[in-house]
């Protein structure tokens, strides 16, 4: 999530559909207990990552 690539390039490289990636991101956000990618980035920063 941190490294920015063009969406199509990253998905093709990983052989994943956009829907699959959205589902994975949603699951990560739930496990972190946050509601957005921004909140996840702030939580990572606060944790020293």
Secondary structure, DSSP 8 states (H G I E B T S, - for coil): --S---HHHHHHHHT--HHHHHHHHHHHHHHHT-SSHHHHHHHHHHTT-
